[in-house]
Amino acid sequence: MTSPFRIACLQINSGNDLAANLVMLKGMVAEAARSGAQFVLTPEYCLMMDGSGRVMREHALPEDGGEVLVQLQALACEHRVWLLLGSLTLKTDDERIANRSFLIADDGRVVATYDKIHMFDVTLPDGKVIRESSSYRPGERAVAVQMPWGKLGMTICYDLRFPHLFRTLAQQGAQFIAVPSSFQRQTGKAHWHALLKARAIENASYIFAPAMCGEHAGNRQTYGHALIVDPWGEVLADGGEEPGIVYADIDPARVAKIRGMMPSLEHDRLYAYDTAENH
């Protein structure tokens, strides 16, 4: 069994100035490392956040991440931390862009990537319409990757509303699941805490959810409340509404203990489905 480790989830207020966002992110990662974090997680859209899909496409990085990714790999190596980039927006071979997470090891290697599967095509309570699929190309694969402390499942933001993805990751051995997000303020107030706690409890997994907060260009407001939730559903840290860093000491043995007490992952069963008119 691996030993406990310290994580840091960043809560940031990115705008559409990539260079300024990068300076801010580097400073926060350095601060987290000085505070003992061994694994640092950033939100979705950590280096570019604008409500306009056109602006996001215009500022998208090369598909390989370009010089920006190289700098972030060097950052992880410099501070000897594992670094999850919640997402970068990248050009692809079609008109849409990719919303991609990168997991970087403490020696600077990119050890895994994940493209957001579920597109946020919704109408918010105030009538605002958001159609991610018009600008973003959805991913097609679930990703769980081995880290020094156990296995991490990778998701992004709206994926949170699809419990079968989290179940798949847990069934593949994920003890921790990352949910880097830029959750909308309107939906966050209603659903963020409840959904994150539910995903933790259902799968007896730690949930790491770094978050965007505040006002952003392009008439976008995000909820904040970066959360770290333990596999029993206890909130270990909550970032509130302002930029900052939240920390927690994570014990992988707690996952095994709770899964032993409540072995629901072993109780999944295949079942048939009959419609009422068949009877």
BALOBA-1460 file (C-alpha; in Angstrom, 3 decimals):
// residues 279
<rec num="1" residu="m" x="0.000" y="0.000" z="0.000"/>
<rec num="2" residu="t" x="1.376" y="3.407" z="-0.948"/>
<rec num="3" residu="s" x="1.919" y="6.126" z="1.618"/>
<rec num="4" residu="p" x="-0.180" y="9.304" z="2.013"/>
<rec num="5" residu="f" x="0.590" y="12.289" z="-0.188"/>
<rec num="6" residu="r" x="-0.384" y="15.959" z="-0.327"/>
<rec num="7" residu="i" x="-2.361" y="17.468" z="-3.189"/>
<rec num="8" residu="a" x="-3.151" y="21.050" z="-4.120"/>
<rec num="9" residu="c" x="-6.159" y="22.086" z="-6.204"/>
<rec num="10" residu="l" x="-5.854" y="25.530" z="-7.756"/>
<rec num="11" residu="q" x="-8.804" y="27.894" z="-7.963"/>
<rec num="12" residu="i" x="-8.133" y="30.588" z="-10.533"/>
<rec num="13" residu="n" x="-9.778" y="33.377" z="-12.480"/>
<rec num="14" residu="s" x="-8.254" y="33.085" z="-15.944"/>
<rec num="15" residu="g" x="-8.988" y="35.605" z="-18.666"/>
<rec num="16" residu="n" x="-8.114" y="35.660" z="-22.358"/>
<rec num="17" residu="d" x="-4.511" y="36.881" z="-21.930"/>
<rec num="18" residu="l" x="-2.533" y="33.659" z="-22.190"/>
<rec num="19" residu="a" x="0.785" y="35.188" z="-21.178"/>
<rec num="20" residu="a" x="-0.686" y="36.717" z="-18.006"/>
<rec num="21" residu="n" x="-2.473" y="33.476" z="-17.179"/>
<rec num="22" residu="l" x="0.771" y="31.536" z="-17.591"/>
<rec num="23" residu="v" x="2.658" y="33.826" z="-15.202"/>
<rec num="24" residu="m" x="-0.132" y="33.459" z="-12.642"/>
<rec num="25" residu="l" x="-0.242" y="29.688" z="-13.002"/>
<rec num="26" residu="k" x="3.522" y="29.313" z="-12.591"/>
<rec num="27" residu="g" x="3.405" y="31.362" z="-9.394"/>
<rec num="28" residu="m" x="0.582" y="29.275" z="-7.931"/>
<rec num="29" residu="v" x="2.310" y="25.986" z="-8.759"/>
<rec num="30" residu="a" x="5.490" y="27.255" z="-7.089"/>
<rec num="31" residu="e" x="3.495" y="28.269" z="-4.006"/>
<rec num="32" residu="a" x="1.782" y="24.881" z="-3.853"/>
<rec num="33" residu="a" x="5.143" y="23.105" z="-4.088"/>
<rec num="34" residu="r" x="6.574" y="25.252" z="-1.278"/>
<rec num="35" residu="s" x="3.582" y="24.214" z="0.834"/>
<rec num="36" residu="g" x="4.428" y="20.545" z="0.388"/>
<rec num="37" residu="a" x="2.133" y="19.530" z="-2.445"/>
<rec num="38" residu="q" x="3.358" y="16.549" z="-4.428"/>
<rec num="39" residu="f" x="0.473" y="16.642" z="-6.923"/>
<rec num="40" residu="v" x="-0.893" y="19.972" z="-8.198"/>
<rec num="41" residu="l" x="-4.099" y="20.191" z="-10.235"/>
<rec num="42" residu="t" x="-5.312" y="23.146" z="-12.309"/>
<rec num="43" residu="p" x="-8.852" y="23.838" z="-13.603"/>
<rec num="44" residu="e" x="-10.315" y="23.399" z="-17.054"/>
<rec num="45" residu="y" x="-9.232" y="26.203" z="-19.447"/>
<rec num="46" residu="c" x="-6.384" y="27.027" z="-17.080"/>
<rec num="47" residu="l" x="-4.542" y="29.265" z="-19.578"/>
<rec num="48" residu="m" x="-7.382" y="30.676" z="-21.685"/>
<rec num="49" residu="m" x="-10.950" y="31.415" z="-20.620"/>
<rec num="50" residu="d" x="-13.412" y="33.367" z="-22.750"/>
<rec num="51" residu="g" x="-17.123" y="32.825" z="-23.289"/>
<rec num="52" residu="s" x="-16.661" y="33.228" z="-27.041"/>
<rec num="53" residu="g" x="-15.972" y="30.042" z="-28.969"/>
<rec num="54" residu="r" x="-14.428" y="32.157" z="-31.730"/>
<rec num="55" residu="v" x="-11.917" y="33.691" z="-29.301"/>
<rec num="56" residu="m" x="-11.064" y="30.268" z="-27.897"/>
<rec num="57" residu="r" x="-10.425" y="28.903" z="-31.389"/>
<rec num="58" residu="e" x="-8.275" y="31.893" z="-32.339"/>
<rec num="59" residu="h" x="-6.106" y="31.452" z="-29.235"/>
<rec num="60" residu="a" x="-5.867" y="27.658" z="-29.376"/>
<rec num="61" residu="l" x="-2.385" y="26.187" z="-29.067"/>
<rec num="62" residu="p" x="-0.769" y="23.863" z="-31.624"/>
<rec num="63" residu="e" x="-2.029" y="20.298" z="-31.241"/>
<rec num="64" residu="d" x="1.254" y="19.221" z="-29.633"/>
<rec num="65" residu="g" x="0.945" y="21.995" z="-27.039"/>
<rec num="66" residu="g" x="3.849" y="23.952" z="-28.510"/>
<rec num="67" residu="e" x="6.236" y="26.004" z="-26.394"/>
<rec num="68" residu="v" x="3.593" y="26.538" z="-23.705"/>
<rec num="69" residu="l" x="3.432" y="22.825" z="-22.919"/>
<rec num="70" residu="v" x="7.239" y="22.663" z="-22.891"/>
<rec num="71" residu="q" x="7.295" y="25.429" z="-20.273"/>
<rec num="72" residu="l" x="4.752" y="23.596" z="-18.135"/>
<rec num="73" residu="q" x="6.706" y="20.356" z="-18.360"/>
<rec num="74" residu="a" x="9.758" y="22.282" z="-17.170"/>
<rec num="75" residu="l" x="7.662" y="23.756" z="-14.350"/>
<rec num="76" residu="a" x="6.710" y="20.302" z="-13.059"/>
<rec num="77" residu="c" x="10.328" y="19.196" z="-13.275"/>
<rec num="78" residu="e" x="11.642" y="22.338" z="-11.556"/>
<rec num="79" residu="h" x="9.337" y="21.939" z="-8.554"/>
<rec num="80" residu="r" x="9.390" y="18.109" z="-8.557"/>
<rec num="81" residu="v" x="5.611" y="17.866" z="-8.574"/>
<rec num="82" residu="w" x="3.148" y="15.861" z="-10.592"/>
<rec num="83" residu="l" x="1.020" y="18.383" z="-12.485"/>
<rec num="84" residu="l" x="-2.444" y="17.960" z="-13.960"/>
<rec num="85" residu="l" x="-3.251" y="20.644" z="-16.501"/>
<rec num="86" residu="g" x="-7.041" y="20.618" z="-16.228"/>
<rec num="87" residu="s" x="-7.238" y="21.493" z="-19.875"/>
<rec num="88" residu="l" x="-5.530" y="23.306" z="-22.690"/>
<rec num="89" residu="t" x="-7.383" y="24.195" z="-25.884"/>
<rec num="90" residu="l" x="-5.605" y="22.831" z="-28.935"/>
<rec num="91" residu="k" x="-5.967" y="23.057" z="-32.687"/>
<rec num="92" residu="t" x="-6.959" y="19.817" z="-34.440"/>
<rec num="93" residu="d" x="-7.119" y="18.639" z="-38.028"/>
<rec num="94" residu="d" x="-10.666" y="19.979" z="-38.406"/>
<rec num="95" residu="e" x="-12.310" y="23.307" z="-37.610"/>
<rec num="96" residu="r" x="-13.062" y="22.390" z="-34.010"/>
<rec num="97" residu="i" x="-10.568" y="22.459" z="-31.148"/>
<rec num="98" residu="a" x="-9.752" y="19.858" z="-28.508"/>
<rec num="99" residu="n" x="-10.295" y="20.414" z="-24.784"/>
<rec num="100" residu="r" x="-7.453" y="18.255" z="-23.428"/>
<rec num="101" residu="s" x="-6.070" y="17.436" z="-19.987"/>
<rec num="102" residu="f" x="-2.380" y="16.653" z="-19.597"/>
<rec num="103" residu="l" x="-0.881" y="14.685" z="-16.724"/>
<rec num="104" residu="i" x="2.804" y="15.557" z="-16.329"/>
<rec num="105" residu="a" x="5.151" y="13.572" z="-14.082"/>
<rec num="106" residu="d" x="7.626" y="15.201" z="-11.715"/>
<rec num="107" residu="d" x="10.413" y="14.583" z="-14.235"/>
<rec num="108" residu="g" x="8.538" y="16.549" z="-16.913"/>
<rec num="109" residu="r" x="7.194" y="13.625" z="-18.934"/>
<rec num="110" residu="v" x="3.630" y="13.771" z="-20.271"/>
<rec num="111" residu="v" x="2.318" y="10.427" z="-19.026"/>
<rec num="112" residu="a" x="-1.333" y="10.739" z="-20.104"/>
<rec num="113" residu="t" x="-3.773" y="12.955" z="-21.967"/>
<rec num="114" residu="y" x="-7.558" y="13.006" z="-21.948"/>
<rec num="115" residu="d" x="-9.964" y="14.814" z="-24.295"/>
<rec num="116" residu="k" x="-13.281" y="15.881" z="-22.747"/>
<rec num="117" residu="i" x="-15.923" y="13.421" z="-23.910"/>
<rec num="118" residu="h" x="-19.216" y="15.125" z="-23.070"/>
<rec num="119" residu="m" x="-20.044" y="18.460" z="-24.689"/>
<rec num="120" residu="f" x="-21.823" y="21.155" z="-22.681"/>
<rec num="121" residu="d" x="-24.751" y="21.860" z="-25.028"/>
<rec num="122" residu="v" x="-27.302" y="23.374" z="-22.661"/>
<rec num="123" residu="t" x="-29.707" y="26.183" z="-21.901"/>
<rec num="124" residu="l" x="-29.028" y="27.748" z="-18.511"/>
<rec num="125" residu="p" x="-31.821" y="28.806" z="-16.129"/>
<rec num="126" residu="d" x="-31.539" y="32.443" z="-17.268"/>
<rec num="127" residu="g" x="-31.995" y="31.392" z="-20.914"/>
<rec num="128" residu="k" x="-28.337" y="31.658" z="-21.954"/>
<rec num="129" residu="v" x="-27.508" y="29.009" z="-24.562"/>
<rec num="130" residu="i" x="-24.077" y="27.322" z="-24.627"/>
<rec num="131" residu="r" x="-23.141" y="24.884" z="-27.408"/>
<rec num="132" residu="e" x="-19.659" y="23.476" z="-26.839"/>
<rec num="133" residu="s" x="-20.033" y="21.040" z="-29.713"/>
<rec num="134" residu="s" x="-19.990" y="23.924" z="-32.199"/>
<rec num="135" residu="s" x="-16.403" y="24.752" z="-31.215"/>
<rec num="136" residu="y" x="-15.001" y="21.590" z="-29.607"/>
<rec num="137" residu="r" x="-14.345" y="18.080" z="-30.867"/>
<rec num="138" residu="p" x="-15.411" y="15.511" z="-28.257"/>
<rec num="139" residu="g" x="-13.036" y="12.846" z="-27.027"/>
<rec num="140" residu="e" x="-13.754" y="9.159" z="-27.461"/>
<rec num="141" residu="r" x="-11.798" y="7.327" z="-24.758"/>
<rec num="142" residu="a" x="-11.795" y="7.047" z="-20.994"/>
<rec num="143" residu="v" x="-8.373" y="7.337" z="-19.351"/>
<rec num="144" residu="a" x="-7.059" y="5.951" z="-16.067"/>
<rec num="145" residu="v" x="-3.316" y="6.155" z="-15.423"/>
<rec num="146" residu="q" x="-0.939" y="4.851" z="-12.781"/>
<rec num="147" residu="m" x="0.731" y="7.403" z="-10.507"/>
<rec num="148" residu="p" x="3.183" y="6.792" z="-7.647"/>
<rec num="149" residu="w" x="0.305" y="6.690" z="-5.136"/>
<rec num="150" residu="g" x="-2.308" y="4.767" z="-7.107"/>
<rec num="151" residu="k" x="-4.417" y="5.096" z="-10.231"/>
<rec num="152" residu="l" x="-5.973" y="8.384" z="-11.381"/>
<rec num="153" residu="g" x="-9.097" y="8.615" z="-13.533"/>
<rec num="154" residu="m" x="-9.309" y="11.681" z="-15.771"/>
<rec num="155" residu="t" x="-12.495" y="13.661" z="-16.521"/>
<rec num="156" residu="i" x="-13.341" y="17.298" z="-17.300"/>
<rec num="157" residu="c" x="-16.209" y="19.457" z="-15.997"/>
<rec num="158" residu="y" x="-19.495" y="18.436" z="-17.718"/>
<rec num="159" residu="d" x="-18.344" y="14.793" z="-17.600"/>
<rec num="160" residu="l" x="-19.403" y="15.043" z="-13.941"/>
<rec num="161" residu="r" x="-23.032" y="14.561" z="-14.974"/>
<rec num="162" residu="f" x="-22.326" y="11.140" z="-16.523"/>
<rec num="163" residu="p" x="-21.894" y="8.651" z="-13.669"/>
<rec num="164" residu="h" x="-21.226" y="5.720" z="-15.994"/>
<rec num="165" residu="l" x="-17.882" y="7.301" z="-16.974"/>
<rec num="166" residu="f" x="-16.858" y="7.503" z="-13.317"/>
<rec num="167" residu="r" x="-18.005" y="3.920" z="-12.781"/>
<rec num="168" residu="t" x="-15.895" y="2.772" z="-15.699"/>
<rec num="169" residu="l" x="-12.836" y="4.534" z="-14.266"/>
<rec num="170" residu="a" x="-13.400" y="3.038" z="-10.810"/>
<rec num="171" residu="q" x="-13.898" y="-0.427" z="-12.290"/>
<rec num="172" residu="q" x="-10.565" y="0.024" z="-14.057"/>
<rec num="173" residu="g" x="-8.929" y="0.590" z="-10.688"/>
<rec num="174" residu="a" x="-9.030" y="4.380" z="-10.281"/>
<rec num="175" residu="q" x="-8.747" y="5.319" z="-6.597"/>
<rec num="176" residu="f" x="-8.719" y="9.044" z="-7.372"/>
<rec num="177" residu="i" x="-10.716" y="10.868" z="-10.058"/>
<rec num="178" residu="a" x="-9.868" y="14.364" z="-11.272"/>
<rec num="179" residu="v" x="-12.669" y="16.734" z="-12.285"/>
<rec num="180" residu="p" x="-10.981" y="19.977" z="-13.412"/>
<rec num="181" residu="s" x="-13.802" y="22.385" z="-14.133"/>
<rec num="182" residu="s" x="-15.079" y="25.798" z="-15.146"/>
<rec num="183" residu="f" x="-18.554" y="25.070" z="-13.790"/>
<rec num="184" residu="q" x="-21.143" y="27.713" z="-14.570"/>
<rec num="185" residu="r" x="-22.250" y="29.762" z="-11.592"/>
<rec num="186" residu="q" x="-25.959" y="29.116" z="-12.141"/>
<rec num="187" residu="t" x="-25.638" y="25.343" z="-12.271"/>
<rec num="188" residu="g" x="-22.819" y="25.228" z="-9.736"/>
<rec num="189" residu="k" x="-24.968" y="26.704" z="-6.986"/>
<rec num="190" residu="a" x="-27.539" y="23.970" z="-7.540"/>
<rec num="191" residu="h" x="-25.489" y="20.897" z="-8.381"/>
<rec num="192" residu="w" x="-21.693" y="21.131" z="-7.927"/>
<rec num="193" residu="h" x="-21.319" y="19.912" z="-4.341"/>
<rec num="194" residu="a" x="-24.045" y="17.280" z="-4.656"/>
<rec num="195" residu="l" x="-22.658" y="15.744" z="-7.835"/>
<rec num="196" residu="l" x="-19.041" y="15.644" z="-6.661"/>
<rec num="197" residu="k" x="-20.013" y="14.050" z="-3.356"/>
<rec num="198" residu="a" x="-22.218" y="11.534" z="-5.175"/>
<rec num="199" residu="r" x="-19.413" y="10.501" z="-7.561"/>
<rec num="200" residu="a" x="-17.079" y="10.029" z="-4.578"/>
<rec num="201" residu="i" x="-19.593" y="7.970" z="-2.585"/>
<rec num="202" residu="e" x="-20.822" y="5.836" z="-5.502"/>
<rec num="203" residu="n" x="-17.315" y="4.767" z="-6.431"/>
<rec num="204" residu="a" x="-15.547" y="4.967" z="-3.057"/>
<rec num="205" residu="s" x="-12.998" y="7.211" z="-4.747"/>
<rec num="206" residu="y" x="-11.285" y="10.451" z="-3.858"/>
<rec num="207" residu="i" x="-12.468" y="13.320" z="-6.054"/>
<rec num="208" residu="f" x="-10.061" y="16.144" z="-6.918"/>
<rec num="209" residu="a" x="-11.892" y="19.114" z="-8.454"/>
<rec num="210" residu="p" x="-9.820" y="22.263" z="-9.166"/>
<rec num="211" residu="a" x="-12.080" y="25.069" z="-10.361"/>
<rec num="212" residu="m" x="-12.434" y="28.381" z="-12.149"/>
<rec num="213" residu="c" x="-14.027" y="31.251" z="-10.261"/>
<rec num="214" residu="g" x="-15.350" y="34.731" z="-10.885"/>
<rec num="215" residu="e" x="-16.116" y="36.825" z="-13.956"/>
<rec num="216" residu="h" x="-14.537" y="36.101" z="-17.343"/>
<rec num="217" residu="a" x="-14.459" y="37.761" z="-20.741"/>
<rec num="218" residu="g" x="-17.291" y="36.902" z="-23.079"/>
<rec num="219" residu="n" x="-20.018" y="37.102" z="-20.418"/>
<rec num="220" residu="r" x="-19.028" y="33.976" z="-18.528"/>
<rec num="221" residu="q" x="-19.305" y="33.456" z="-14.772"/>
<rec num="222" residu="t" x="-17.873" y="30.442" z="-12.966"/>
<rec num="223" residu="y" x="-18.745" y="29.045" z="-9.560"/>
<rec num="224" residu="g" x="-15.421" y="28.354" z="-7.882"/>
<rec num="225" residu="h" x="-15.545" y="26.068" z="-4.830"/>
<rec num="226" residu="a" x="-12.615" y="23.871" z="-5.781"/>
<rec num="227" residu="l" x="-13.294" y="20.692" z="-3.821"/>
<rec num="228" residu="i" x="-11.381" y="17.719" z="-2.504"/>
<rec num="229" residu="v" x="-13.754" y="14.942" z="-1.446"/>
<rec num="230" residu="d" x="-12.828" y="11.691" z="0.268"/>
<rec num="231" residu="p" x="-14.254" y="8.271" z="-0.681"/>
<rec num="232" residu="w" x="-16.864" y="8.455" z="2.105"/>
<rec num="233" residu="g" x="-18.167" y="11.751" z="0.696"/>
<rec num="234" residu="e" x="-16.517" y="14.013" z="3.265"/>
<rec num="235" residu="v" x="-15.407" y="17.382" z="1.884"/>
<rec num="236" residu="l" x="-11.760" y="17.794" z="2.893"/>
<rec num="237" residu="a" x="-11.303" y="21.239" z="1.318"/>
<rec num="238" residu="d" x="-13.510" y="23.868" z="-0.324"/>
<rec num="239" residu="g" x="-12.003" y="26.838" z="-2.145"/>
<rec num="240" residu="g" x="-14.972" y="29.175" z="-1.699"/>
<rec num="241" residu="e" x="-15.453" y="31.883" z="-4.319"/>
<rec num="242" residu="e" x="-12.071" y="33.644" z="-4.566"/>
<rec num="243" residu="p" x="-8.819" y="32.606" z="-6.280"/>
<rec num="244" residu="g" x="-6.515" y="30.522" z="-4.111"/>
<rec num="245" residu="i" x="-5.195" y="27.043" z="-3.387"/>
<rec num="246" residu="v" x="-6.766" y="24.270" z="-1.330"/>
<rec num="247" residu="y" x="-4.791" y="21.348" z="0.090"/>
<rec num="248" residu="a" x="-5.470" y="17.922" z="1.503"/>
<rec num="249" residu="d" x="-3.426" y="14.964" z="2.652"/>
<rec num="250" residu="i" x="-4.626" y="11.908" z="0.752"/>
<rec num="251" residu="d" x="-4.411" y="8.384" z="2.171"/>
<rec num="252" residu="p" x="-4.785" y="5.677" z="-0.511"/>
<rec num="253" residu="a" x="-5.414" y="3.129" z="2.254"/>
<rec num="254" residu="r" x="-8.723" y="4.858" z="2.973"/>
<rec num="255" residu="v" x="-9.989" y="3.865" z="-0.471"/>
<rec num="256" residu="a" x="-9.230" y="0.208" z="0.204"/>
<rec num="257" residu="k" x="-10.816" y="0.411" z="3.658"/>
<rec num="258" residu="i" x="-14.070" y="1.919" z="2.407"/>
<rec num="259" residu="r" x="-14.272" y="-0.391" z="-0.604"/>
<rec num="260" residu="g" x="-13.832" y="-3.287" z="1.797"/>
<rec num="261" residu="m" x="-16.647" y="-2.034" z="4.025"/>
<rec num="262" residu="m" x="-18.937" y="-1.117" z="1.116"/>
<rec num="263" residu="p" x="-17.878" y="-3.271" z="-1.847"/>
<rec num="264" residu="s" x="-20.439" y="-1.920" z="-4.314"/>
<rec num="265" residu="l" x="-17.928" y="-2.037" z="-7.180"/>
<rec num="266" residu="e" x="-18.016" y="-5.821" z="-6.811"/>
<rec num="267" residu="h" x="-21.817" y="-5.857" z="-6.846"/>
<rec num="268" residu="d" x="-22.421" y="-4.397" z="-10.308"/>
<rec num="269" residu="r" x="-24.580" y="-6.780" z="-12.340"/>
<rec num="270" residu="l" x="-25.702" y="-6.970" z="-15.931"/>
<rec num="271" residu="y" x="-29.452" y="-6.889" z="-16.303"/>
<rec num="272" residu="a" x="-32.077" y="-7.028" z="-19.009"/>
<rec num="273" residu="y" x="-34.463" y="-4.173" z="-19.686"/>
<rec num="274" residu="d" x="-38.118" y="-4.806" z="-20.422"/>
<rec num="275" residu="t" x="-40.563" y="-2.120" z="-21.472"/>
<rec num="276" residu="a" x="-43.951" y="-2.083" z="-19.777"/>
<rec num="277" residu="e" x="-45.782" y="-3.058" z="-22.979"/>
<rec num="278" residu="n" x="-44.012" y="-6.427" z="-22.933"/>
<rec num="279" residu="h" x="-46.123" y="-7.473" z="-19.943"/>
